[in-house]
Amino acid sequence: MSERVLLVDDEADVRDAIAQSLELKGYEVLAVPSAARALEAIGPDFEGCVVSDIRMPRMDGLAFLAAVRERDAELPVILITGHGDVPLAVSALHAGAHDFIEKPFETERLSDAVARAISVRRLALENRALRSELESRDWLESNLVGRAPVMVTLRQKLRTIAGSGADVLLLGETGSGKELAALAVHRLSERGDKPFVAINMAALPDALIESELFGHEAGAFAGAHRTRFGRFEHARGGTVFLDEIDAVPVALQAKLLRVIEERSIERVGSNEMVPLDVRFVAASKADLAAKVAQGAFRADLYYRLAVVTLDMPSLVNRVEDIPRLFQHLVNQAALRHRRTAPVISGELFNMLAARDWPGNVRELRNAADRFVLGLDVLSSAGPTRAETLPDRVERFERAAIAAELAGQGGNVKATYEALGISRKTLYDKMQRHGLDRDQFVGARDE
């Protein structure tokens, strides 16, 4: 963390003298003549402290202190006061000032106060970063469940991407969690407290799609009796999630490209551009690169969206997560339906892990709902993928071992005894299938 001091004093000579003394002590000083100018320089994570005179025109030091605390109550403010203002400065301490220094003062007195304030600020920012990291990790772990390597990697990428501000393209099969990943990008970014607007592009009526996205002015078309904000404007400051982006008509793709490039929109019936402060996250279950090659999707729009591309793993690529994920979904379903979560047998775990899930997590969630409601869990089994017999055998073996490990909470001895194989055989098969016992510790408790 840099050791910055924001110095506020309306008297130029005094301001310059204090700034020079602090700079000689090695501090980076930003000196401004007014409280208003100082407030412009204070961001959400200002690194350092503030030193301000109390007696200033327009906004004095006490009003400035109140304004700073509204923005960031953990930013230390040191007030400089004349002899007659000491009672006022003491009141300021009760109002949240970090310290006050009475004029005239020794240079060492000020530098010592600044050193203490910066130390306090450094600790506050470290704690803030730690809280943020724990909150983001907890949210990701609770919503994008799984310990398979592909899921661990996905969560790591989402944390990195979220803070970058770049637009994101999510590719994956139906039900693989693309909207949840888009929400993660939003929640873990600086826009997390702003709107998240999800738009299913395939569900918008062709006749009204431009009005829905861009809004319209009164009288733009029959029935447009008043000005209406579109969904893009409703997301101001936040994130727009464009689901099934591959369904956008070719005629609209050029307009969408312009919006994404210029970050502005033109309402239907208007010639004025409206600035748009949003981040775009798009998703597609189709191969967009193939659609570009076929001429069904604009290449320039594809490359503009794909600043960062993430592939969402299907359940077939993380079969070891199915028992843990099903337990998680059962717990959620029990809360949703106000039921007690039933106990999941090892046999059911094996059946779940052994079958195909073309609908991915969405299909597994439906099975969890049926299980909680006492219905046939696998009654709505969807179509299975075409596989050779060796592929089916391999997948079944991997799923059976993963299910038993999950049912035994990662206990290797209990697992190989239940499967009727030797310890060495189990370890060999786990290594071949890329399974690690640590992935399953506590799986039955989640």
C-alpha positions as CSV (number, residue, x, y, z in Angstrom):
1,M,0.0,0.0,0.0
2,S,1.3,3.5,-0.9
3,E,1.7,6.0,1.9
4,R,-0.5,8.8,0.6
5,V,-1.7,11.9,2.5
6,L,-4.5,14.0,1.2
7,L,-3.9,17.5,2.6
8,V,-6.6,20.1,2.7
9,D,-5.9,23.8,3.6
10,D,-7.2,27.0,2.0
11,E,-4.0,29.0,2.8
12,A,-1.5,28.3,0.1
13,D,1.6,29.1,2.2
14,V,0.6,26.9,5.1
15,R,-0.5,24.1,2.6
16,D,2.9,24.2,0.8
17,A,4.9,24.2,4.1
18,I,3.0,21.2,5.5
19,A,3.2,19.3,2.2
20,Q,6.9,19.8,2.0
21,S,7.5,18.6,5.5
22,L,5.5,15.4,4.9
23,E,7.2,14.8,1.5
24,L,10.6,15.0,3.3
25,K,9.4,12.2,5.6
26,G,8.8,10.1,2.5
27,Y,5.0,10.5,2.1
28,E,3.2,11.0,-1.2
29,V,1.2,14.2,-0.7
30,L,-1.8,15.4,-2.6
31,A,-2.4,19.0,-1.5
32,V,-5.8,20.7,-2.4
33,P,-7.2,24.1,-1.4
34,S,-10.8,23.1,-0.6
35,A,-12.9,20.3,0.9
36,A,-14.8,20.0,-2.4
37,R,-11.6,19.3,-4.3
38,A,-10.6,16.8,-1.6
39,L,-13.8,14.9,-1.9
40,E,-13.2,14.4,-5.6
41,A,-10.0,12.7,-4.8
42,I,-11.4,10.2,-2.3
43,G,-12.3,6.8,-3.9
44,P,-13.7,3.7,-2.1
45,D,-10.3,2.3,-1.2
46,F,-8.2,5.5,-0.8
47,E,-4.7,4.3,0.4
48,G,-3.5,6.6,3.1
49,C,-5.1,9.3,5.4
50,V,-6.5,12.8,5.3
51,V,-5.1,15.9,7.0
52,S,-7.4,18.9,7.0
53,D,-7.6,22.3,8.6
54,I,-10.9,23.1,10.5
55,R,-11.3,26.7,9.5
56,M,-12.0,26.8,5.8
57,P,-14.6,28.8,3.7
58,R,-17.7,27.2,2.2
59,M,-17.2,23.7,3.8
60,D,-15.2,23.7,7.1
61,G,-13.3,20.8,8.5
62,L,-16.2,19.4,10.5
63,A,-18.6,19.3,7.6
64,F,-15.8,17.8,5.5
65,L,-15.2,15.1,8.2
66,A,-18.9,14.2,8.0
67,A,-18.8,14.0,4.2
68,V,-15.7,11.7,4.3
69,R,-17.3,9.4,6.8
70,E,-20.4,9.1,4.6
71,R,-18.1,7.8,1.8
72,D,-15.8,5.7,3.9
73,A,-16.1,5.6,7.7
74,E,-12.8,3.8,8.0
75,L,-10.7,6.5,6.3
76,P,-8.7,8.3,9.1
77,V,-9.0,12.1,9.2
78,I,-6.6,14.3,11.2
79,L,-7.8,17.8,11.9
80,I,-5.5,20.8,12.4
81,T,-6.9,23.4,14.8
82,G,-6.1,26.7,16.3
83,H,-5.9,27.1,20.1
84,G,-9.4,28.5,20.3
85,D,-10.9,25.5,18.4
86,V,-9.6,22.8,20.8
87,P,-13.1,22.1,22.3
88,L,-14.4,21.9,18.8
89,A,-11.7,19.4,17.8
90,V,-12.5,17.3,20.9
91,S,-16.1,17.2,19.7
92,A,-14.8,16.1,16.3
93,L,-13.1,13.1,17.9
94,H,-16.4,12.0,19.2
95,A,-17.8,12.5,15.6
96,G,-15.2,10.1,14.2
97,A,-12.0,12.1,13.6
98,H,-8.8,10.0,14.0
99,D,-6.8,12.8,15.8
100,F,-6.3,16.5,16.0
101,I,-3.2,18.7,16.2
102,E,-3.2,22.1,17.7
103,K,-1.3,25.0,16.0
104,P,1.5,25.7,16.2
105,F,2.9,22.1,16.0
106,E,6.2,20.4,15.5
107,T,6.8,18.6,12.2
108,E,7.4,15.4,14.2
109,R,4.1,15.6,15.9
110,L,2.3,15.7,12.5
111,S,4.4,12.9,10.9
112,D,3.8,10.7,13.9
113,A,0.1,11.2,13.7
114,V,0.1,10.5,10.0
115,A,2.2,7.3,10.5
116,R,-0.4,6.0,13.0
117,A,-3.3,6.9,10.8
118,I,-1.8,5.2,7.8
119,S,-1.1,2.1,9.9
120,V,-4.8,2.0,10.9
121,R,-5.8,2.5,7.3
122,R,-3.6,-0.3,6.0
123,L,-5.1,-2.7,8.6
124,A,-8.7,-1.6,7.6
125,L,-8.0,-2.2,3.9
126,E,-6.4,-5.6,4.6
127,N,-9.4,-6.6,6.6
128,R,-11.8,-5.3,4.0
129,A,-10.0,-7.2,1.3
130,L,-10.1,-10.4,3.4
131,R,-13.8,-10.0,4.1
132,S,-14.5,-9.5,0.4
133,E,-12.5,-12.5,-0.5
134,L,-14.2,-14.7,2.0
135,E,-17.6,-13.5,1.0
136,S,-16.9,-14.1,-2.7
137,R,-15.4,-17.6,-2.0
138,D,-18.4,-18.5,0.2
139,W,-20.9,-17.4,-2.5
140,L,-19.1,-19.2,-5.2
141,E,-18.6,-22.4,-3.2
142,S,-22.2,-22.4,-2.2
143,N,-23.6,-21.8,-5.7
144,L,-21.2,-23.3,-8.1
145,V,-20.8,-26.6,-6.2
146,G,-18.2,-29.2,-7.0
147,R,-14.6,-30.2,-6.3
148,A,-13.8,-31.7,-9.7
149,P,-10.7,-30.0,-11.2
150,V,-12.8,-28.4,-13.9
151,M,-15.0,-26.7,-11.3
152,V,-12.0,-25.5,-9.2
153,T,-10.5,-24.0,-12.3
154,L,-13.8,-22.4,-13.3
155,R,-14.2,-20.7,-9.9
156,Q,-10.6,-19.4,-10.0
157,K,-11.2,-18.0,-13.5
158,L,-14.5,-16.4,-12.4
159,R,-12.8,-14.6,-9.5
160,T,-10.1,-13.3,-11.8
161,I,-12.4,-12.2,-14.6
162,A,-15.0,-10.6,-12.3
163,G,-12.5,-7.9,-11.3
164,S,-11.3,-7.2,-14.8
165,G,-14.3,-5.4,-16.1
166,A,-14.0,-7.2,-19.5
167,D,-17.0,-8.4,-21.4
168,V,-17.5,-12.2,-21.1
169,L,-18.8,-15.0,-23.4
170,L,-20.0,-18.2,-21.7
171,L,-20.3,-21.3,-23.8
172,G,-21.9,-24.5,-22.6
173,E,-24.7,-27.1,-22.9
174,T,-28.3,-26.4,-21.7
175,G,-28.5,-26.5,-17.9
176,S,-24.7,-26.2,-17.3
177,G,-25.1,-23.1,-15.1
178,K,-24.3,-20.2,-17.6
179,E,-26.6,-17.8,-15.9
180,L,-25.2,-18.6,-12.5
181,A,-21.7,-18.0,-13.8
182,A,-22.9,-14.7,-15.3
183,L,-24.3,-13.7,-11.9
184,A,-21.0,-14.6,-10.3
185,V,-19.1,-12.3,-12.6
186,H,-21.6,-9.6,-11.6
187,R,-21.6,-10.2,-7.9
188,L,-17.8,-10.4,-7.5
189,S,-17.2,-7.2,-9.5
190,E,-17.4,-3.6,-8.6
191,R,-20.9,-3.5,-10.1
192,G,-22.1,-6.1,-7.6
193,D,-24.5,-3.7,-5.8
194,K,-26.0,-2.5,-9.1
195,P,-28.7,-4.2,-11.3
196,F,-28.2,-7.5,-12.9
197,V,-30.5,-7.7,-15.9
198,A,-30.9,-11.1,-17.6
199,I,-32.4,-11.2,-21.1
200,N,-33.3,-14.4,-22.9
201,M,-32.7,-13.3,-26.5
202,A,-34.6,-16.2,-27.9
203,A,-37.8,-15.3,-25.9
204,L,-38.1,-11.7,-27.2
205,P,-40.8,-11.2,-29.8
206,D,-39.3,-10.1,-33.1
207,A,-41.8,-7.2,-33.5
208,L,-40.8,-5.6,-30.2
209,I,-37.2,-6.7,-29.7
210,E,-35.7,-3.3,-30.4
211,S,-38.2,-1.5,-28.1
212,E,-37.6,-4.1,-25.4
213,L,-33.8,-3.7,-25.5
214,F,-33.3,0.0,-26.4
215,G,-36.6,1.5,-25.2
216,H,-38.7,4.0,-27.2
217,E,-39.9,7.6,-27.2
218,A,-43.6,8.5,-26.9
219,G,-45.3,8.3,-30.3
220,A,-42.5,6.1,-31.9
221,F,-45.1,3.6,-33.0
222,A,-48.8,2.8,-32.5
223,G,-49.5,2.2,-28.8
224,A,-46.3,4.0,-27.6
225,H,-48.1,6.6,-25.5
226,R,-45.1,7.5,-23.3
227,T,-41.3,7.2,-23.2
228,R,-40.2,3.8,-22.0
229,F,-36.7,2.8,-20.8
230,G,-35.4,-0.4,-22.4
231,R,-33.8,-3.3,-20.5
232,F,-30.3,-2.0,-21.3
233,E,-31.1,1.3,-19.5
234,H,-32.6,-0.5,-16.5
235,A,-29.1,-2.1,-16.0
236,R,-27.3,1.2,-15.7
237,G,-24.2,0.8,-13.6
238,G,-24.7,-3.0,-13.6
239,T,-24.5,-6.0,-15.8
240,V,-26.5,-7.1,-18.8
241,F,-26.7,-10.9,-19.3
242,L,-27.5,-11.8,-22.9
243,D,-28.6,-15.4,-22.8
244,E,-28.9,-17.4,-26.0
245,I,-27.1,-14.7,-27.9
246,D,-27.0,-17.0,-30.9
247,A,-30.7,-16.4,-31.3
248,V,-30.3,-12.7,-32.2
249,P,-31.6,-12.0,-35.7
250,V,-28.9,-11.1,-38.1
251,A,-30.6,-7.7,-38.8
252,L,-30.3,-6.8,-35.1
253,Q,-26.7,-8.0,-34.7
254,A,-25.2,-4.9,-36.3
255,K,-27.1,-2.6,-33.8
256,L,-26.1,-4.8,-30.9
257,L,-22.5,-4.6,-32.0
258,R,-22.7,-0.8,-32.0
259,V,-24.2,-0.7,-28.5
260,I,-21.4,-2.9,-27.1
261,E,-18.7,-1.0,-28.9
262,E,-19.9,2.5,-28.1
263,R,-21.7,1.9,-24.8
264,S,-24.6,4.0,-25.9
265,I,-28.1,3.4,-27.2
266,E,-30.6,5.2,-29.4
267,R,-34.2,4.7,-28.3
268,V,-36.7,3.8,-31.0
269,G,-38.1,7.0,-32.4
270,S,-35.2,9.2,-31.2
271,N,-32.0,10.5,-32.8
272,E,-30.2,11.2,-29.5
273,M,-27.6,8.8,-28.1
274,V,-28.0,7.8,-24.5
275,P,-24.8,6.8,-22.6
276,L,-24.8,3.3,-21.3
277,D,-22.6,2.3,-18.3
278,V,-23.0,-1.5,-18.3
279,R,-20.9,-4.7,-18.6
280,F,-22.0,-7.3,-21.1
281,V,-22.0,-11.1,-20.4
282,A,-23.3,-13.2,-23.2
283,A,-24.0,-16.9,-23.3
284,S,-24.7,-19.5,-26.0
285,K,-25.3,-23.3,-26.1
286,A,-24.4,-23.2,-29.8
287,D,-21.0,-23.2,-31.3
288,L,-20.7,-19.5,-32.2
289,A,-17.5,-20.0,-34.2
290,A,-19.3,-22.5,-36.4
291,K,-22.2,-20.1,-36.8
292,V,-19.8,-17.4,-37.9
293,A,-18.3,-19.8,-40.5
294,Q,-21.9,-20.5,-41.7
295,G,-22.7,-16.8,-42.0
296,A,-25.4,-17.1,-39.4
297,F,-23.6,-14.9,-36.9
298,R,-21.5,-11.7,-37.5
299,A,-17.8,-12.3,-37.0
300,D,-17.2,-8.8,-35.6
301,L,-19.9,-9.3,-33.0
302,Y,-18.5,-12.6,-32.0
303,Y,-15.0,-11.3,-31.6
304,R,-16.3,-8.3,-29.7
305,L,-18.2,-10.5,-27.2
306,A,-15.4,-13.0,-26.8
307,V,-13.0,-10.7,-25.0
308,V,-12.9,-13.4,-22.4
309,T,-14.5,-16.8,-23.2
310,L,-15.3,-19.5,-20.5
311,D,-16.5,-23.0,-21.3
312,M,-19.0,-24.3,-18.7
313,P,-18.3,-28.0,-17.9
314,S,-21.2,-30.5,-18.4
315,L,-22.0,-33.1,-15.8
316,V,-20.4,-35.8,-17.9
317,N,-17.1,-34.1,-17.5
318,R,-17.4,-33.9,-13.7
319,V,-19.3,-37.0,-12.8
320,E,-17.5,-37.2,-9.4
321,D,-19.4,-34.1,-8.4
322,I,-22.9,-35.6,-8.9
323,P,-23.3,-37.1,-5.4
324,R,-22.2,-33.9,-3.7
325,L,-24.2,-31.7,-6.1
326,F,-27.4,-33.8,-5.7
327,Q,-27.1,-33.6,-1.9
328,H,-26.8,-29.8,-2.2
329,L,-29.8,-29.6,-4.6
330,V,-31.9,-31.9,-2.3
331,N,-31.2,-29.5,0.7
332,Q,-32.3,-26.5,-1.4
333,A,-35.4,-28.3,-2.6
334,A,-36.3,-29.3,0.9
335,L,-36.2,-25.6,1.9
336,R,-38.2,-24.6,-1.1
337,H,-40.9,-27.1,-0.6
338,R,-40.9,-26.8,3.2
339,R,-40.0,-30.5,3.7
340,T,-37.4,-32.4,5.6
341,A,-34.6,-33.5,3.4
342,P,-34.8,-37.3,3.0
343,V,-31.7,-39.4,3.5
344,I,-30.0,-40.4,0.2
345,S,-29.0,-44.1,0.1
346,G,-25.7,-45.2,-1.3
347,E,-27.6,-47.2,-4.0
348,L,-29.3,-44.0,-5.2
349,F,-26.0,-42.2,-5.3
350,N,-24.7,-45.0,-7.5
351,M,-27.7,-44.8,-9.8
352,L,-27.4,-41.0,-10.1
353,A,-23.7,-41.1,-10.8
354,A,-24.0,-43.9,-13.3
355,R,-26.6,-42.4,-15.6
356,D,-26.3,-39.7,-18.2
357,W,-27.6,-36.1,-17.6
358,P,-28.0,-34.4,-20.9
359,G,-29.9,-31.6,-19.1
360,N,-26.9,-31.2,-16.8
361,V,-27.5,-29.4,-13.4
362,R,-31.0,-28.3,-14.4
363,E,-32.0,-31.9,-15.0
364,L,-30.4,-33.0,-11.8
365,R,-32.2,-30.2,-9.9
366,N,-35.5,-31.5,-11.2
367,A,-34.6,-35.0,-9.9
368,A,-33.8,-33.5,-6.5
369,D,-37.3,-31.9,-6.5
370,R,-38.9,-35.2,-7.3
371,F,-36.9,-37.0,-4.6
372,V,-37.9,-34.4,-1.9
373,L,-41.6,-34.7,-3.0
374,G,-41.5,-38.5,-2.8
375,L,-41.7,-39.1,-6.6
376,D,-39.7,-41.4,-8.9
377,V,-36.3,-39.7,-9.0
378,L,-35.4,-41.0,-12.5
379,S,-38.9,-41.0,-14.0
380,S,-38.1,-38.2,-16.5
381,A,-34.8,-39.5,-17.7
382,G,-33.8,-37.7,-20.9
383,P,-32.1,-39.1,-24.0
384,T,-28.6,-40.4,-23.5
385,R,-25.6,-39.6,-25.6
386,A,-24.3,-42.2,-28.1
387,E,-21.4,-44.0,-26.6
388,T,-19.4,-47.2,-27.4
389,L,-19.6,-50.1,-25.0
390,P,-16.0,-49.4,-23.6
391,D,-16.9,-45.8,-23.1
392,R,-20.0,-46.8,-21.1
393,V,-18.1,-49.3,-19.0
394,E,-15.4,-46.7,-18.3
395,R,-17.9,-44.0,-17.4
396,F,-19.9,-46.4,-15.2
397,E,-16.8,-47.5,-13.3
398,R,-15.7,-43.9,-12.7
399,A,-19.2,-43.0,-11.5
400,A,-19.5,-46.0,-9.2
401,I,-16.2,-45.3,-7.5
402,A,-17.0,-41.5,-7.2
403,A,-20.5,-42.3,-5.8
404,E,-19.1,-44.8,-3.2
405,L,-16.3,-42.3,-2.2
406,A,-19.0,-39.7,-1.7
407,G,-21.2,-42.0,0.2
408,Q,-18.3,-42.9,2.5
409,G,-17.2,-39.3,3.0
410,G,-13.8,-39.9,1.3
411,N,-13.0,-42.9,3.5
412,V,-10.8,-45.0,1.3
413,K,-10.9,-48.2,3.4
414,A,-14.7,-48.2,3.7
415,T,-14.9,-47.6,-0.1
416,Y,-12.7,-50.4,-1.3
417,E,-14.4,-52.8,1.2
418,A,-17.8,-51.7,0.0
419,L,-16.8,-52.2,-3.7
420,G,-15.2,-55.6,-3.0
421,I,-11.8,-54.7,-4.4
422,S,-8.3,-54.3,-2.9
423,R,-6.8,-51.1,-1.7
424,K,-4.2,-51.1,-4.5
425,T,-6.9,-51.7,-7.1
426,L,-8.9,-48.8,-5.8
427,Y,-5.9,-46.4,-5.8
428,D,-5.0,-47.5,-9.4
429,K,-8.5,-46.9,-10.6
430,M,-8.8,-43.6,-8.8
431,Q,-5.5,-42.4,-10.4
432,R,-6.7,-43.6,-13.9
433,H,-10.0,-41.7,-13.5
434,G,-8.5,-38.6,-12.0
435,L,-10.3,-39.0,-8.6
436,D,-8.9,-37.6,-5.3
437,R,-10.4,-38.7,-2.0
438,D,-10.2,-35.0,-0.8
439,Q,-12.9,-34.2,-3.3
440,F,-15.3,-36.3,-1.3
441,V,-14.5,-35.5,2.3
442,G,-17.7,-34.3,3.9
443,A,-19.8,-34.8,0.8
444,R,-22.6,-36.4,2.8
445,D,-22.8,-33.5,5.2
446,E,-23.4,-30.7,2.6
